[in-house]
């Protein structure tokens, strides 16, 4: 598990990714909620974490703080 920036570098905020069979994939839209975000961040040794609003019909990750944090298309 890791958190990456919009450029794919390790970061303290951004997109959560998991490695499965040697491939990294985004956790966006896979049952993520505020509780899961807090648990993941604590597992990564952060004090806390939060999930950016995903109720919007637009991809929030596509324009978060002026950058695109969305993972590659499947």
PQR file with spaces between the fields and no chain letter, atoms N, CA, C, O and H, PARSE charges and radii, in Angstrom:
ATOM       1  N    UNK     1       0.842   -1.155    0.000 -0.4000 1.5000
ATOM       2  CA   UNK     1       0.000    0.000    0.000 -0.0000 2.0000
ATOM       3  C    UNK     1       0.898    1.231    0.000  0.5500 1.7000
ATOM       4  O    UNK     1       1.958    1.240    0.626 -0.5500 1.4000
ATOM       5  N    UNK     2       0.451    2.294   -0.725 -0.4000 1.5000
ATOM       6  CA   UNK     2       1.215    3.527   -0.739 -0.0000 2.0000
ATOM       7  C    UNK     2       0.291    4.680   -1.126  0.5500 1.7000
ATOM       8  O    UNK     2      -0.798    4.475   -1.662 -0.5500 1.4000
ATOM       9  H    UNK     2      -0.411    2.286   -1.233  0.4000 1.0000
ATOM      10  N    UNK     3       0.759    5.898   -0.839 -0.4000 1.5000
ATOM      11  CA   UNK     3       0.078    7.109   -1.269 -0.0000 2.0000
ATOM      12  C    UNK     3       1.011    7.801   -2.239  0.5500 1.7000
ATOM      13  O    UNK     3       2.187    8.007   -1.940 -0.5500 1.4000
ATOM      14  H    UNK     3       1.644    6.064   -0.404  0.4000 1.0000
ATOM      15  N    UNK     4       0.485    8.164   -3.409 -0.4000 1.5000
ATOM      16  CA   UNK     4       1.324    8.787   -4.435 -0.0000 2.0000
ATOM      17  C    UNK     4       0.762   10.145   -4.859  0.5500 1.7000
ATOM      18  O    UNK     4      -0.440   10.400   -4.783 -0.5500 1.4000
ATOM      19  H    UNK     4      -0.471    7.997   -3.651  0.4000 1.0000
ATOM      20  N    UNK     5       1.670   10.994   -5.305 -0.4000 1.5000
ATOM      21  CA   UNK     5       1.296   12.331   -5.781 -0.0000 2.0000
ATOM      22  C    UNK     5       0.742   12.245   -7.199  0.5500 1.7000
ATOM      23  O    UNK     5       0.629   11.164   -7.776 -0.5500 1.4000
ATOM      24  H    UNK     5       2.647   10.786   -5.367  0.4000 1.0000
ATOM      25  N    UNK     6       0.402   13.405   -7.741 -0.4000 1.5000
ATOM      26  CA   UNK     6      -0.119   13.440   -9.110 -0.0000 2.0000
ATOM      27  C    UNK     6       0.925   13.011  -10.131  0.5500 1.7000
ATOM      28  O    UNK     6       0.582   12.644  -11.255 -0.5500 1.4000
ATOM      29  H    UNK     6       0.494   14.283   -7.272  0.4000 1.0000
ATOM      30  N    UNK     7       2.210   13.055   -9.744 -0.4000 1.5000
ATOM      31  CA   UNK     7       3.279   12.628  -10.652 -0.0000 2.0000
ATOM      32  C    UNK     7       3.717   11.193  -10.388  0.5500 1.7000
ATOM      33  O    UNK     7       4.660   10.707  -11.013 -0.5500 1.4000
ATOM      34  H    UNK     7       2.488   13.354   -8.831  0.4000 1.0000
ATOM      35  N    UNK     8       3.033   10.506   -9.461 -0.4000 1.5000
ATOM      36  CA   UNK     8       3.344    9.112   -9.185 -0.0000 2.0000
ATOM      37  C    UNK     8       4.449    8.901   -8.167  0.5500 1.7000
ATOM      38  O    UNK     8       4.925    7.779   -7.991 -0.5500 1.4000
ATOM      39  H    UNK     8       2.267   10.900   -8.953  0.4000 1.0000
ATOM      40  N    UNK     9       4.866    9.976   -7.490 -0.4000 1.5000
ATOM      41  CA   UNK     9       5.908    9.852   -6.471 -0.0000 2.0000
ATOM      42  C    UNK     9       5.275    9.643   -5.105  0.5500 1.7000
ATOM      43  O    UNK     9       4.137   10.053   -4.875 -0.5500 1.4000
ATOM      44  H    UNK     9       4.479   10.887   -7.633  0.4000 1.0000
ATOM      45  N    UNK    10       6.008    9.008   -4.199 -0.4000 1.5000
ATOM      46  CA   UNK    10       5.527    8.806   -2.838 -0.0000 2.0000
ATOM      47  C    UNK    10       5.193   10.159   -2.228  0.5500 1.7000
ATOM      48  O    UNK    10       5.932   11.125   -2.419 -0.5500 1.4000
ATOM      49  H    UNK    10       6.932    8.675   -4.385  0.4000 1.0000
ATOM      50  N    UNK    11       4.067   10.237   -1.485 -0.4000 1.5000
ATOM      51  CA   UNK    11       3.610   11.507   -0.952 -0.0000 2.0000
ATOM      52  C    UNK    11       2.817   11.293    0.337  0.5500 1.7000
ATOM      53  O    UNK    11       2.485   10.161    0.691 -0.5500 1.4000
ATOM      54  H    UNK    11       3.467    9.452   -1.330  0.4000 1.0000
ATOM      55  N    UNK    12       2.520   12.380    1.028 -0.4000 1.5000
ATOM      56  CA   UNK    12       1.692   12.299    2.223 -0.0000 2.0000
ATOM      57  C    UNK    12       0.221   12.566    1.913  0.5500 1.7000
ATOM      58  O    UNK    12      -0.634   12.370    2.777 -0.5500 1.4000
ATOM      59  H    UNK    12       2.790   13.299    0.740  0.4000 1.0000
ATOM      60  N    UNK    13      -0.085   13.010    0.694 -0.4000 1.5000
ATOM      61  CA   UNK    13      -1.471   13.152    0.264 -0.0000 2.0000
ATOM      62  C    UNK    13      -1.543   12.818   -1.217  0.5500 1.7000
ATOM      63  O    UNK    13      -0.596   13.040   -1.972 -0.5500 1.4000
ATOM      64  H    UNK    13       0.609   13.169   -0.007  0.4000 1.0000
ATOM      65  N    UNK    14      -2.688   12.279   -1.611 -0.4000 1.5000
ATOM      66  CA   UNK    14      -2.851   11.914   -3.008 -0.0000 2.0000
ATOM      67  C    UNK    14      -3.691   10.678   -3.156  0.5500 1.7000
ATOM      68  O    UNK    14      -4.677   10.494   -2.443 -0.5500 1.4000
ATOM      69  H    UNK    14      -3.456   12.099   -0.998  0.4000 1.0000
ATOM      70  N    UNK    15      -3.309    9.842   -4.066 -0.4000 1.5000
ATOM      71  CA   UNK    15      -4.064    8.640   -4.427 -0.0000 2.0000
ATOM      72  C    UNK    15      -3.513    7.434   -3.669  0.5500 1.7000
ATOM      73  O    UNK    15      -2.299    7.248   -3.579 -0.5500 1.4000
ATOM      74  H    UNK    15      -2.508    9.991   -4.645  0.4000 1.0000
ATOM      75  N    UNK    16      -4.414    6.617   -3.125 -0.4000 1.5000
ATOM      76  CA   UNK    16      -4.022    5.373   -2.460 -0.0000 2.0000
ATOM      77  C    UNK    16      -3.903    4.284   -3.513  0.5500 1.7000
ATOM      78  O    UNK    16      -4.799    4.101   -4.337 -0.5500 1.4000
ATOM      79  H    UNK    16      -5.400    6.768   -3.198  0.4000 1.0000
ATOM      80  N    UNK    17      -2.801    3.570   -3.478 -0.4000 1.5000
ATOM      81  CA   UNK    17      -2.595    2.454   -4.405 -0.0000 2.0000
ATOM      82  C    UNK    17      -2.228    1.193   -3.629  0.5500 1.7000
ATOM      83  O    UNK    17      -1.601    1.252   -2.571 -0.5500 1.4000
ATOM      84  H    UNK    17      -2.073    3.718   -2.808  0.4000 1.0000
ATOM      85  N    UNK    18      -2.632    0.065   -4.174 -0.4000 1.5000
ATOM      86  CA   UNK    18      -2.291   -1.249   -3.626 -0.0000 2.0000
ATOM      87  C    UNK    18      -1.540   -2.039   -4.689  0.5500 1.7000
ATOM      88  O    UNK    18      -1.788   -1.882   -5.884 -0.5500 1.4000
ATOM      89  H    UNK    18      -3.142    0.017   -5.033  0.4000 1.0000
ATOM      90  N    UNK    19      -0.623   -2.885   -4.246 -0.4000 1.5000
ATOM      91  CA   UNK    19       0.091   -3.743   -5.193 -0.0000 2.0000
ATOM      92  C    UNK    19      -0.519   -5.136   -5.125  0.5500 1.7000
ATOM      93  O    UNK    19      -0.679   -5.710   -4.048 -0.5500 1.4000
ATOM      94  H    UNK    19      -0.422   -3.013   -3.275  0.4000 1.0000
ATOM      95  N    UNK    20      -0.852   -5.660   -6.284 -0.4000 1.5000
ATOM      96  CA   UNK    20      -1.428   -6.993   -6.399 -0.0000 2.0000
ATOM      97  C    UNK    20      -0.718   -7.714   -7.532  0.5500 1.7000
ATOM      98  O    UNK    20      -0.726   -7.249   -8.672 -0.5500 1.4000
ATOM      99  H    UNK    20      -0.721   -5.193   -7.159  0.4000 1.0000
ATOM     100  N    UNK    21      -0.113   -8.837   -7.225 -0.4000 1.5000
ATOM     101  CA   UNK    21       0.640   -9.610   -8.219 -0.0000 2.0000
ATOM     102  C    UNK    21       1.682   -8.756   -8.938  0.5500 1.7000
ATOM     103  O    UNK    21       1.884   -8.889  -10.146 -0.5500 1.4000
ATOM     104  H    UNK    21      -0.107   -9.215   -6.299  0.4000 1.0000
ATOM     105  N    UNK    22       2.339   -7.880   -8.183 -0.4000 1.5000
ATOM     106  CA   UNK    22       3.417   -7.064   -8.728 -0.0000 2.0000
ATOM     107  C    UNK    22       2.982   -5.813   -9.470  0.5500 1.7000
ATOM     108  O    UNK    22       3.827   -5.062   -9.955 -0.5500 1.4000
ATOM     109  H    UNK    22       2.176   -7.772   -7.202  0.4000 1.0000
ATOM     110  N    UNK    23       1.663   -5.572   -9.570 -0.4000 1.5000
ATOM     111  CA   UNK    23       1.158   -4.393  -10.278 -0.0000 2.0000
ATOM     112  C    UNK    23       0.467   -3.445   -9.302  0.5500 1.7000
ATOM     113  O    UNK    23      -0.305   -3.877   -8.446 -0.5500 1.4000
ATOM     114  H    UNK    23       0.976   -6.182   -9.175  0.4000 1.0000
ATOM     115  N    UNK    24       0.752   -2.141   -9.438 -0.4000 1.5000
ATOM     116  CA   UNK    24       0.112   -1.133   -8.601 -0.0000 2.0000
ATOM     117  C    UNK    24      -1.201   -0.702   -9.242  0.5500 1.7000
ATOM     118  O    UNK    24      -1.263   -0.479  -10.451 -0.5500 1.4000
ATOM     119  H    UNK    24       1.380   -1.790  -10.133  0.4000 1.0000
ATOM     120  N    UNK    25      -2.256   -0.583   -8.428 -0.4000 1.5000
ATOM     121  CA   UNK    25      -3.550   -0.114   -8.908 -0.0000 2.0000
ATOM     122  C    UNK    25      -4.182    0.826   -7.908  0.5500 1.7000
ATOM     123  O    UNK    25      -3.925    0.725   -6.709 -0.5500 1.4000
ATOM     124  H    UNK    25      -2.206   -0.764   -7.446  0.4000 1.0000
ATOM     125  N    UNK    26      -4.996    1.730   -8.381 -0.4000 1.5000
ATOM     126  CA   UNK    26      -5.651    2.735   -7.554 -0.0000 2.0000
ATOM     127  C    UNK    26      -6.803    2.127   -6.766  0.5500 1.7000
ATOM     128  O    UNK    26      -7.497    1.227   -7.238 -0.5500 1.4000
ATOM     129  H    UNK    26      -5.205    1.812   -9.356  0.4000 1.0000
ATOM     130  N    UNK    27      -6.988    2.642   -5.551 -0.4000 1.5000
ATOM     131  CA   UNK    27      -8.099    2.184   -4.713 -0.0000 2.0000
ATOM     132  C    UNK    27      -9.340    3.037   -4.902  0.5500 1.7000
ATOM     133  O    UNK    27     -10.359    2.774   -4.264 -0.5500 1.4000
ATOM     134  H    UNK    27      -6.424    3.373   -5.168  0.4000 1.0000
ATOM     135  N    UNK    28      -9.291    4.050   -5.758 -0.4000 1.5000
ATOM     136  CA   UNK    28     -10.433    4.944   -5.969 -0.0000 2.0000
ATOM     137  C    UNK    28     -11.660    4.158   -6.414  0.5500 1.7000
ATOM     138  O    UNK    28     -11.580    3.308   -7.301 -0.5500 1.4000
ATOM     139  H    UNK    28      -8.463    4.264   -6.277  0.4000 1.0000
ATOM     140  N    UNK    29     -12.801    4.456   -5.786 -0.4000 1.5000
ATOM     141  CA   UNK    29     -14.064    3.869   -6.219 -0.0000 2.0000
ATOM     142  C    UNK    29     -14.227    2.407   -5.896  0.5500 1.7000
ATOM     143  O    UNK    29     -15.120    1.759   -6.441 -0.5500 1.4000
ATOM     144  H    UNK    29     -12.866    5.147   -5.065  0.4000 1.0000
ATOM     145  N    UNK    30     -13.388    1.858   -5.020 -0.4000 1.5000
ATOM     146  CA   UNK    30     -13.491    0.440   -4.674 -0.0000 2.0000
ATOM     147  C    UNK    30     -13.946    0.342   -3.221  0.5500 1.7000
ATOM     148  O    UNK    30     -13.230   -0.193   -2.375 -0.5500 1.4000
ATOM     149  H    UNK    30     -12.663    2.384   -4.578  0.4000 1.0000
ATOM     150  N    UNK    31     -15.136    0.857   -2.938 -0.4000 1.5000
ATOM     151  CA   UNK    31     -15.683    0.812   -1.592 -0.0000 2.0000
ATOM     152  C    UNK    31     -14.969    1.717   -0.604  0.5500 1.7000
ATOM     153  O    UNK    31     -15.043    1.495    0.604 -0.5500 1.4000
ATOM     154  H    UNK    31     -15.718    1.291   -3.626  0.4000 1.0000
ATOM     155  N    UNK    32     -14.288    2.722   -1.097 -0.4000 1.5000
ATOM     156  CA   UNK    32     -13.586    3.635   -0.205 -0.0000 2.0000
ATOM     157  C    UNK    32     -14.585    4.539    0.506  0.5500 1.7000
ATOM     158  O    UNK    32     -15.574    4.979   -0.080 -0.5500 1.4000
ATOM     159  H    UNK    32     -14.228    2.903   -2.078  0.4000 1.0000
ATOM     160  N    UNK    33     -14.310    4.806    1.768 -0.4000 1.5000
ATOM     161  CA   UNK    33     -15.106    5.748    2.543 -0.0000 2.0000
ATOM     162  C    UNK    33     -14.180    6.407    3.565  0.5500 1.7000
ATOM     163  O    UNK    33     -12.993    6.089    3.627 -0.5500 1.4000
ATOM     164  H    UNK    33     -13.506    4.448    2.244  0.4000 1.0000
ATOM     165  N    UNK    34     -14.717    7.311    4.354 -0.4000 1.5000
ATOM     166  CA   UNK    34     -13.904    8.031    5.320 -0.0000 2.0000
ATOM     167  C    UNK    34     -13.231    7.122    6.332  0.5500 1.7000
ATOM     168  O    UNK    34     -12.076    7.343    6.695 -0.5500 1.4000
ATOM     169  H    UNK    34     -15.681    7.570    4.304  0.4000 1.0000
ATOM     170  N    UNK    35     -13.948    6.096    6.794 -0.4000 1.5000
ATOM     171  CA   UNK    35     -13.369    5.160    7.749 -0.0000 2.0000
ATOM     172  C    UNK    35     -12.185    4.420    7.132  0.5500 1.7000
ATOM     173  O    UNK    35     -11.133    4.293    7.758 -0.5500 1.4000
ATOM     174  H    UNK    35     -14.887    5.917    6.499  0.4000 1.0000
ATOM     175  N    UNK    36     -12.357    3.935    5.907 -0.4000 1.5000
ATOM     176  CA   UNK    36     -11.273    3.215    5.224 -0.0000 2.0000
ATOM     177  C    UNK    36     -10.063    4.116    5.033  0.5500 1.7000
ATOM     178  O    UNK    36      -8.925    3.674    5.192 -0.5500 1.4000
ATOM     179  H    UNK    36     -13.211    4.038    5.398  0.4000 1.0000
ATOM     180  N    UNK    37     -10.306    5.383    4.692 -0.4000 1.5000
ATOM     181  CA   UNK    37      -9.196    6.327    4.504 -0.0000 2.0000
ATOM     182  C    UNK    37      -8.407    6.498    5.801  0.5500 1.7000
ATOM     183  O    UNK    37      -7.176    6.503    5.787 -0.5500 1.4000
ATOM     184  H    UNK    37     -11.231    5.742    4.563  0.4000 1.0000
ATOM     185  N    UNK    38      -9.116    6.636    6.917 -0.4000 1.5000
ATOM     186  CA   UNK    38      -8.431    6.778    8.211 -0.0000 2.0000
ATOM     187  C    UNK    38      -7.623    5.530    8.554  0.5500 1.7000
ATOM     188  O    UNK    38      -6.484    5.630    9.010 -0.5500 1.4000
ATOM     189  H    UNK    38     -10.116    6.631    6.928  0.4000 1.0000
ATOM     190  N    UNK    39      -8.207    4.365    8.336 -0.4000 1.5000
ATOM     191  CA   UNK    39      -7.509    3.107    8.640 -0.0000 2.0000
ATOM     192  C    UNK    39      -6.263    2.960    7.771  0.5500 1.7000
ATOM     193  O    UNK    39      -5.194    2.617    8.276 -0.5500 1.4000
ATOM     194  H    UNK    39      -9.132    4.284    7.965  0.4000 1.0000
ATOM     195  N    UNK    40      -6.391    3.213    6.480 -0.4000 1.5000
ATOM     196  CA   UNK    40      -5.249    3.099    5.571 -0.0000 2.0000
ATOM     197  C    UNK    40      -4.141    4.057    5.984  0.5500 1.7000
ATOM     198  O    UNK    40      -2.974    3.672    6.053 -0.5500 1.4000
ATOM     199  H    UNK    40      -7.259    3.492    6.070  0.4000 1.0000
ATOM     200  N    UNK    41      -4.506    5.294    6.256 -0.4000 1.5000
ATOM     201  CA   UNK    41      -3.484    6.276    6.642 -0.0000 2.0000
ATOM     202  C    UNK    41      -2.800    5.886    7.945  0.5500 1.7000
ATOM     203  O    UNK    41      -1.588    6.056    8.081 -0.5500 1.4000
ATOM     204  H    UNK    41      -5.454    5.606    6.200  0.4000 1.0000
ATOM     205  N    UNK    42      -3.548    5.374    8.888 -0.4000 1.5000
ATOM     206  CA   UNK    42      -2.936    4.924   10.149 -0.0000 2.0000
ATOM     207  C    UNK    42      -2.022    3.728    9.910  0.5500 1.7000
ATOM     208  O    UNK    42      -0.977    3.611   10.550 -0.5500 1.4000
ATOM     209  H    UNK    42      -4.532    5.236    8.777  0.4000 1.0000
ATOM     210  N    UNK    43      -2.403    2.847    9.002 -0.4000 1.5000
ATOM     211  CA   UNK    43      -1.540    1.704    8.677 -0.0000 2.0000
ATOM     212  C    UNK    43      -0.229    2.169    8.061  0.5500 1.7000
ATOM     213  O    UNK    43       0.805    1.518    8.203 -0.5500 1.4000
ATOM     214  H    UNK    43      -3.252    2.942    8.483  0.4000 1.0000
ATOM     215  N    UNK    44      -0.289    3.316    7.367 -0.4000 1.5000
ATOM     216  CA   UNK    44       0.911    3.882    6.752 -0.0000 2.0000
ATOM     217  C    UNK    44       1.660    4.807    7.714  0.5500 1.7000
ATOM     218  O    UNK    44       2.562    5.540    7.309 -0.5500 1.4000
ATOM     219  H    UNK    44      -1.129    3.845    7.252  0.4000 1.0000
ATOM     220  N    UNK    45       1.272    4.763    9.005 -0.4000 1.5000
ATOM     221  CA   UNK    45       1.942    5.504   10.086 -0.0000 2.0000
ATOM     222  C    UNK    45       1.630    6.993   10.109  0.5500 1.7000
ATOM     223  O    UNK    45       2.386    7.765   10.697 -0.5500 1.4000
ATOM     224  H    UNK    45       0.539    4.168    9.334  0.4000 1.0000
ATOM     225  N    UNK    46       0.520    7.423    9.474 -0.4000 1.5000
ATOM     226  CA   UNK    46       0.050    8.798    9.607 -0.0000 2.0000
ATOM     227  C    UNK    46      -0.877    8.863   10.811  0.5500 1.7000
ATOM     228  O    UNK    46      -1.473    7.853   11.184 -0.5500 1.4000
ATOM     229  H    UNK    46      -0.095    6.795    8.996  0.4000 1.0000
ATOM     230  N    UNK    47      -1.008   10.037   11.425 -0.4000 1.5000
ATOM     231  CA   UNK    47      -1.888   10.197   12.582 -0.0000 2.0000
ATOM     232  C    UNK    47      -3.352   10.038   12.228  0.5500 1.7000
ATOM     233  O    UNK    47      -4.134    9.529   13.031 -0.5500 1.4000
ATOM     234  H    UNK    47      -0.524   10.858   11.121  0.4000 1.0000
ATOM     235  N    UNK    48      -3.726   10.463   11.044 -0.4000 1.5000
ATOM     236  CA   UNK    48      -5.121   10.416   10.628 -0.0000 2.0000
ATOM     237  C    UNK    48      -5.185   10.528    9.106  0.5500 1.7000
ATOM     238  O    UNK    48      -4.159   10.698    8.448 -0.5500 1.4000
ATOM     239  H    UNK    48      -3.090   10.875   10.392  0.4000 1.0000
ATOM     240  N    UNK    49      -6.355   10.435    8.567 -0.4000 1.5000
ATOM     241  CA   UNK    49      -6.542   10.580    7.129 -0.0000 2.0000
ATOM     242  C    UNK    49      -7.984   10.900    6.828  0.5500 1.7000
ATOM     243  O    UNK    49      -8.856   10.736    7.681 -0.5500 1.4000
ATOM     244  H    UNK    49      -7.188   10.297    9.101  0.4000 1.0000
ATOM     245  N    UNK    50      -8.234   11.353    5.626 -0.4000 1.5000
ATOM     246  CA   UNK    50      -9.615   11.629    5.222 -0.0000 2.0000
ATOM     247  C    UNK    50      -9.757   11.364    3.735  0.5500 1.7000
ATOM     248  O    UNK    50      -8.783   11.366    2.982 -0.5500 1.4000
ATOM     249  H    UNK    50      -7.525   11.486    4.933  0.4000 1.0000
ATOM     250  N    UNK    51     -10.978   11.139    3.341 -0.4000 1.5000
ATOM     251  CA   UNK    51     -11.311   10.889    1.946 -0.0000 2.0000
ATOM     252  C    UNK    51     -11.910   12.158    1.368  0.5500 1.7000
ATOM     253  O    UNK    51     -12.822   12.735    1.960 -0.5500 1.4000
ATOM     254  H    UNK    51     -11.769   11.137    3.953  0.4000 1.0000
ATOM     255  N    UNK    52     -11.416   12.596    0.233 -0.4000 1.5000
ATOM     256  CA   UNK    52     -11.996   13.743   -0.455 -0.0000 2.0000
ATOM     257  C    UNK    52     -13.369   13.335   -0.977  0.5500 1.7000
ATOM     258  O    UNK    52     -13.545   12.195   -1.406 -0.5500 1.4000
ATOM     259  H    UNK    52     -10.676   12.127   -0.248  0.4000 1.0000
ATOM     260  N    UNK    53     -14.322   14.219   -0.950 -0.4000 1.5000
ATOM     261  CA   UNK    53     -15.705   13.944   -1.350 -0.0000 2.0000
ATOM     262  C    UNK    53     -15.771   13.206   -2.685  0.5500 1.7000
ATOM     263  O    UNK    53     -15.342   13.724   -3.716 -0.5500 1.4000
ATOM     264  H    UNK    53     -14.179   15.145   -0.602  0.4000 1.0000
ATOM     265  N    UNK    54     -16.309   12.001   -2.649 -0.4000 1.5000
ATOM     266  CA   UNK    54     -16.461   11.216   -3.880 -0.0000 2.0000
ATOM     267  C    UNK    54     -17.921   11.130   -4.309  0.5500 1.7000
ATOM     268  O    UNK    54     -18.249   10.392   -5.238 -0.5500 1.4000
ATOM     269  H    UNK    54     -16.658   11.580   -1.812  0.4000 1.0000
ATOM     270  N    UNK    55     -18.812   11.887   -3.634 -0.4000 1.5000
ATOM     271  CA   UNK    55     -20.233   11.869   -4.008 -0.0000 2.0000
ATOM     272  C    UNK    55     -20.487   12.637   -5.295  0.5500 1.7000
ATOM     273  O    UNK    55     -21.535   12.480   -5.921 -0.5500 1.4000
ATOM     274  H    UNK    55     -18.546   12.486   -2.879  0.4000 1.0000
ATOM     275  N    UNK    56     -19.537   13.457   -5.685 -0.4000 1.5000
ATOM     276  CA   UNK    56     -19.685   14.263   -6.903 -0.0000 2.0000
ATOM     277  C    UNK    56     -19.685   13.352   -8.130  0.5500 1.7000
ATOM     278  O    UNK    56     -19.040   12.303   -8.133 -0.5500 1.4000
ATOM     279  H    UNK    56     -18.686   13.585   -5.176  0.4000 1.0000
ATOM     280  N    UNK    57     -20.401   13.752   -9.153 -0.4000 1.5000
ATOM     281  CA   UNK    57     -20.414   12.978  -10.397 -0.0000 2.0000
ATOM     282  C    UNK    57     -19.133   13.196  -11.187  0.5500 1.7000
ATOM     283  O    UNK    57     -18.832   12.435  -12.107 -0.5500 1.4000
ATOM     284  H    UNK    57     -20.925   14.604   -9.150  0.4000 1.0000
ATOM     285  N    UNK    58     -18.376   14.234  -10.832 -0.4000 1.5000
ATOM     286  CA   UNK    58     -17.104   14.488  -11.495 -0.0000 2.0000
ATOM     287  C    UNK    58     -16.001   13.773  -10.731  0.5500 1.7000
ATOM     288  O    UNK    58     -16.135   13.503   -9.537 -0.5500 1.4000
ATOM     289  H    UNK    58     -18.621   14.851  -10.085  0.4000 1.0000
ATOM     290  N    UNK    59     -14.925   13.475  -11.414 -0.4000 1.5000
ATOM     291  CA   UNK    59     -13.784   12.847  -10.753 -0.0000 2.0000
ATOM     292  C    UNK    59     -13.052   13.899   -9.932  0.5500 1.7000
ATOM     293  O    UNK    59     -12.356   14.749  -10.486 -0.5500 1.4000
ATOM     294  H    UNK    59     -14.816   13.695  -12.384  0.4000 1.0000
ATOM     295  N    UNK    60     -13.208   13.843   -8.615 -0.4000 1.5000
ATOM     296  CA   UNK    60     -12.554   14.799   -7.732 -0.0000 2.0000
ATOM     297  C    UNK    60     -11.042   14.710   -7.904  0.5500 1.7000
ATOM     298  O    UNK    60     -10.353   15.730   -7.865 -0.5500 1.4000
ATOM     299  H    UNK    60     -13.773   13.152   -8.165  0.4000 1.0000
ATOM     300  N    UNK    61     -10.528   13.513   -8.091 -0.4000 1.5000
ATOM     301  CA   UNK    61      -9.074   13.343   -8.209 -0.0000 2.0000
ATOM     302  C    UNK    61      -8.512   14.008   -9.465  0.5500 1.7000
ATOM     303  O    UNK    61      -7.314   14.281   -9.541 -0.5500 1.4000
ATOM     304  H    UNK    61     -11.087   12.685   -8.123  0.4000 1.0000
ATOM     305  N    UNK    62      -9.374   14.269  -10.450 -0.4000 1.5000
ATOM     306  CA   UNK    62      -8.897   14.876  -11.698 -0.0000 2.0000
ATOM     307  C    UNK    62      -8.504   16.335  -11.517  0.5500 1.7000
ATOM     308  O    UNK    62      -7.736   16.873  -12.314 -0.5500 1.4000
ATOM     309  H    UNK    62     -10.347   14.047  -10.388  0.4000 1.0000
ATOM     310  N    UNK    63      -9.020   16.974  -10.484 -0.4000 1.5000
ATOM     311  CA   UNK    63      -8.648   18.357  -10.232 -0.0000 2.0000
ATOM     312  C    UNK    63      -8.606   18.614   -8.733  0.5500 1.7000
ATOM     313  O    UNK    63      -9.433   19.352   -8.197 -0.5500 1.4000
ATOM     314  H    UNK    63      -9.645   16.536   -9.837  0.4000 1.0000
ATOM     315  N    UNK    64      -7.653   18.011   -8.070 -0.4000 1.5000
ATOM     316  CA   UNK    64      -7.446   18.213   -6.646 -0.0000 2.0000
ATOM     317  C    UNK    64      -6.233   19.112   -6.474  0.5500 1.7000
ATOM     318  O    UNK    64      -5.112   18.740   -6.818 -0.5500 1.4000
ATOM     319  H    UNK    64      -6.980   17.411   -8.505  0.4000 1.0000
ATOM     320  N    UNK    65      -6.477   20.299   -5.935 -0.4000 1.5000
ATOM     321  CA   UNK    65      -5.415   21.294   -5.768 -0.0000 2.0000
ATOM     322  C    UNK    65      -4.720   21.600   -7.096  0.5500 1.7000
ATOM     323  O    UNK    65      -3.511   21.824   -7.151 -0.5500 1.4000
ATOM     324  H    UNK    65      -7.388   20.601   -5.655  0.4000 1.0000
ATOM     325  N    UNK    66      -5.524   21.600   -8.162 -0.4000 1.5000
ATOM     326  CA   UNK    66      -5.014   21.974   -9.482 -0.0000 2.0000
ATOM     327  C    UNK    66      -4.212   20.899  -10.186  0.5500 1.7000
ATOM     328  O    UNK    66      -3.593   21.169  -11.215 -0.5500 1.4000
ATOM     329  H    UNK    66      -6.506   21.417   -8.117  0.4000 1.0000
ATOM     330  N    UNK    67      -4.209   19.671   -9.648 -0.4000 1.5000
ATOM     331  CA   UNK    67      -3.453   18.588  -10.278 -0.0000 2.0000
ATOM     332  C    UNK    67      -4.338   17.362  -10.470  0.5500 1.7000
ATOM     333  O    UNK    67      -5.382   17.241   -9.829 -0.5500 1.4000
ATOM     334  H    UNK    67      -4.712   19.452   -8.812  0.4000 1.0000
ATOM     335  N    UNK    68      -3.930   16.464  -11.338 -0.4000 1.5000
ATOM     336  CA   UNK    68      -4.671   15.246  -11.628 -0.0000 2.0000
ATOM     337  C    UNK    68      -4.062   14.097  -10.838  0.5500 1.7000
ATOM     338  O    UNK    68      -2.945   13.663  -11.118 -0.5500 1.4000
ATOM     339  H    UNK    68      -3.082   16.561  -11.859  0.4000 1.0000
ATOM     340  N    UNK    69      -4.808   13.606   -9.842 -0.4000 1.5000
ATOM     341  CA   UNK    69      -4.353   12.501   -9.014 -0.0000 2.0000
ATOM     342  C    UNK    69      -4.979   11.174   -9.428  0.5500 1.7000
ATOM     343  O    UNK    69      -4.739   10.153   -8.784 -0.5500 1.4000
ATOM     344  H    UNK    69      -5.715   13.959   -9.614  0.4000 1.0000
ATOM     345  N    UNK    70      -5.785   11.173  -10.503 -0.4000 1.5000
ATOM     346  CA   UNK    70      -6.440    9.931  -10.938 -0.0000 2.0000
ATOM     347  C    UNK    70      -5.403    8.920  -11.428  0.5500 1.7000
ATOM     348  O    UNK    70      -4.407    9.272  -12.059 -0.5500 1.4000
ATOM     349  H    UNK    70      -5.980   12.002  -11.027  0.4000 1.0000
ATOM     350  N    UNK    71      -5.670    7.676  -11.118 -0.4000 1.5000
ATOM     351  CA   UNK    71      -4.799    6.609  -11.596 -0.0000 2.0000
ATOM     352  C    UNK    71      -5.032    6.327  -13.068  0.5500 1.7000
ATOM     353  O    UNK    71      -5.964    6.862  -13.670 -0.5500 1.4000
ATOM     354  H    UNK    71      -6.479    7.390  -10.605  0.4000 1.0000
ATOM     355  N    UNK    72      -4.190    5.492  -13.643 -0.4000 1.5000
ATOM     356  CA   UNK    72      -4.369    5.147  -15.057 -0.0000 2.0000
ATOM     357  C    UNK    72      -5.674    4.395  -15.276  0.5500 1.7000
ATOM     358  O    UNK    72      -6.141    3.673  -14.395 -0.5500 1.4000
ATOM     359  H    UNK    72      -3.433    5.058  -13.154  0.4000 1.0000
ATOM     360  N    UNK    73      -6.250    4.568  -16.441 -0.4000 1.5000
ATOM     361  CA   UNK    73      -7.495    3.872  -16.780 -0.0000 2.0000
ATOM     362  C    UNK    73      -7.246    2.381  -16.839  0.5500 1.7000
ATOM     363  O    UNK    73      -6.183    1.938  -17.273 -0.5500 1.4000
ATOM     364  H    UNK    73      -5.871    5.154  -17.156  0.4000 1.0000
ATOM     365  N    UNK    74      -8.249    1.589  -16.391 -0.4000 1.5000
ATOM     366  CA   UNK    74      -8.075    0.112  -16.421 -0.0000 2.0000
ATOM     367  C    UNK    74      -8.033   -0.426  -17.831  0.5500 1.7000
ATOM     368  O    UNK    74      -7.893   -1.634  -18.026 -0.5500 1.4000
ATOM     369  H    UNK    74      -9.112    1.949  -16.038  0.4000 1.0000
